[in-house]
Amino acid sequence: MTKSEIKFLAGRQNRWEDFKYAVSVLFEFIKGFRTLHFVGPCVTVFGSARFKEGHPYYEQARKISGEIAKLGFTIMTGGGPGIMEAANRGAKEVGGRSVGCNIVLPSEQKHNAYLDRWVNIKFFFVRKTLLIKYSYAFVVMPGGFGTMDEYFEAITLIQTKKISQFPVIIMDREFHKNLLSHIETMKANETISPDDYKLFLITDSIEDAIQYIKERSIKQFDLKTEKEYKPMKWFFEKG
C-alpha cells in the first residue's frame, strides 16, 4: 500500500487528510474509466502471479482465455505476471483484445507484455471495482489470498444482487477442493443458502466453461445488441 493508504487505514485522520484521500480515490476511478471505457465486454480472469510459463495452470489459463477471446470478449486481468500474463497472452495469440488493471506496489508489479491497454491503480479496492465493472463473466484460476479476495468479492456482489448474475467459473477441482469443502460447510451451517451453490460452476473442462459463458453471458445479456460508445474528442478520449 502507499503511505497515504496506510495512514488512512490506521484510523481517524483530520478532515483535510480524509478529504485529500477521497479526492485521490476519485481521480483513480476517473483514470480507470477513461482507460477502459471503450474496451468492449470483458471476461475477467483471476489467478496467481507466481506461476511461470510451462506450468500446467499457466497453460490452462492461456488456453481458456484464447477460447473466450474467440467468442468476442476482451480478456481482462490484474495486468501482472503468472496467470494474468497467461490469460492476456492467450487472448493476443488468437487475435483477441487484452487489457489489464495493474496494481502499484512498493516492489513495483510491472504490467505484462501482452496488453493492448492497461491502467496503473494505487488502491486495491479501486482495482477490484474496475475488474468487476466491465466484465460479463469471471474465471477463477488457482491463486492465493488476492485471488480468493477477488472471487469472494464478485460472488458476494452477485449473491446480494448488487450486480447481475454473471457466470463465475472455478477452474481445477483438485486445487480448489478445500475451498469447495468449506463452501459445503457454510451451506450445512446455513450461513449461505442452498441456492448460493448455483452461483458458480466448478469444472476441469474448458469446453464446459465456454458453453457456460455462451449460455450465461452471451445469451442471457444479449451482448450483440450492446450499445456502441464513440470517443468524444473534446474529452481527449481514444477508442
N, C-alpha and C positions, 0 to 999 in steps of 0.2 A: 504494500500500500504506500501511497505518497505520504509525506509528513503531514500535509493538511488533512488527509483522510484519517490518519492515526489520531491526530489531535481532535478531530470532530467526533470520532467514535469513543473517545476517552471520557465522555460525559458532557455536562453542560458547559458551554462556552459563552462569552459575551455575545450580545445580539449582533454586533457588527461582524464578528468572525463567522457566526452561523449564516448570516446573510451572504457574505462573500462566498462561503462554501456552496450555498444554494445556487448562487449565480454561476459558479464554475460547473455545477452539475447541469444546469440548463444549457450552457454552451456545449457541453459534451454531447447532450442529446441532439442539439441542433446540428453539430458536426456529423453525428451518425446519420441523422435524417437526410442531410444533404448528400452524403456519400452513397446511401443505399436506396434512395427513393425510386430509382429507375432500374433496379437490378432484376425486376420481374419476380414472379412467385418462386419462393425458395423452399428447399428442404434442408434443415439444419442437421449436421452430423456431429454428435458429441463423442469424445473419446480421449484417451490418454495422450499426452505429449511425449511419452517415453518409449514408445515402440518404434523401432527403426525399419527401414526398407528391408524386405525379405522376411520379416516376422509374419506369421500367419494372420494376426489381427490387422496389421498394416495392409497386407494384400487383400484381405477380406473387405476392408473399408474402401480400398481403391476400386475394387470390382463393383461393389454395390453402388458406389457413388457414380461410377460410369453408367450403370444401368438406369439410375434415377435421372441422370442428366439427359439420357436418350429420350426420356419422357417429356423433355422440355423445361424441366426445373433448373433453376440456378442452385448450385451446391454452396451452402453457407457453412462456415466453421468458425472456430475461435482464431483462425488465421496463423496458428503456430506450427510446430513440428509434430512428428508422430502421426497419430490417427488423423489429425487435422490436415497435415500435409498430404497424407494418402488420399483423403476424400477430395481435396481440391485437385490433386493430381489426376485422380480417376475421371473427374469432370473434364479437365482440359484435354485428356488423351482421346476423348470421343468428340471433341469439338464443342463441348458444353461451356456454360458460364460458371465462373468460380469466384466467390467473394469471401472476405474474412473480417471479423471484428477482433483485432489483436489487442490483448491486454498489455498495458505498460507496467512492467515490474522493475524492482531495483536491479535484478540481474539481467534485465532487458531481453524479454522474449521477442525475437525478431519474427516478422511475418515470413511465411514460406514463399517459395519461388513460383507457385502455381496459381497465383491470384490475379484475376483481371482488375479487381478493385478491392481496396481494404481501407479500414479506418482504425487508427490507434486510439484506444479508450483508456482513461485513467482509472475508472471505477468499475469494479466487478458487477455491481447491480445495474449500471447503465448498459454494460456489455450484454448481460443476460437478457435484459429487456429487448435489445436490438436483435439478438439471436432468435428470440421468440416472435417479435413483431412481424417480421417479413416471411415467416415460414408457414407452410401448409402441411408439414409433417416433420417428425423428429425421429432420427435414428440414433439409438444409444449403443455405442460400441464399448468394449472393455475399457475401463478407466479407473480413476481414483476418486478422491474427495470432490474435485471440481466437476467431474462427470456426473457423480451422484447428485450434487447440488443442482446442476442444470436439469437433470432428469426429473427430480422431485419438484423443482420449480415449475416445469412445464406441466407435469401431471397434476399438481395441485391447482394450477390455473384452470385446467380442463375440468377437474373434479368439481370445483366451486363455480364453474360456468363464467369465469372471468374472461376466458377466450373460448372460441368454438371448439367442438370436439374433433380436433385434428388427430390423425393417426400417430401413435407413438410405437416404435418398433424397437424391441430389445434384442440385439443380436448376440448369439452364443449362449446356449443354455448352461453349459458346463461352467463358464466363468461366472455367470450370474446366479448359480444355483442357491447360494446362501441368501442373496437378495430376495429371490423368489420365495424361499422358505420363510423369511421374515415377513414378507407380504402376506403369506398364508397365516402366519401367527397373528398379524394385525387383523386379518379377516376373522379368524377364530375368536379373537377377543373383542370383536365388534368395534374396533377403533376405525375401521373402514367398512363400507357396506359390501355385500357380495357382488353387487354390480360394478364396483370400482375395479374389479379384476378384469372387466371387459374394456377398460380404458386403454389397454396396451396389448400388443402382440409380442409374444416371445417365440423366437424361431432361430433355426440354424440355416434356413433356406433363403437365399437371395431371391429366388423365383417367387416364393410366398410373400416376401416383403414387398416386392414390386407389385404383385397383384393387390396387396392390401392398400398400397398407396393409390393405385388406379381406382379402386372402389371407394376409398375413404377420403381421398383428396380430389382427384380429377373429376370423378362422377358426382361426389357429394357437393362440391363447391363450384362446379361448372366453370372450371378455370379458363376455358376457351373464350368465355364472354367477359373476362375481367377487363375493366376499363383501362385503356391506354393513357398514360400521363405523358405529356410532352414537356421537355425542359423549357423554363421561362428565362429568356436571355437577360432580362433586367434583374433577375436573381443570380445571374452568373452561374446558372445550372448547366450541367453537362449530362447528356443521356447515356 
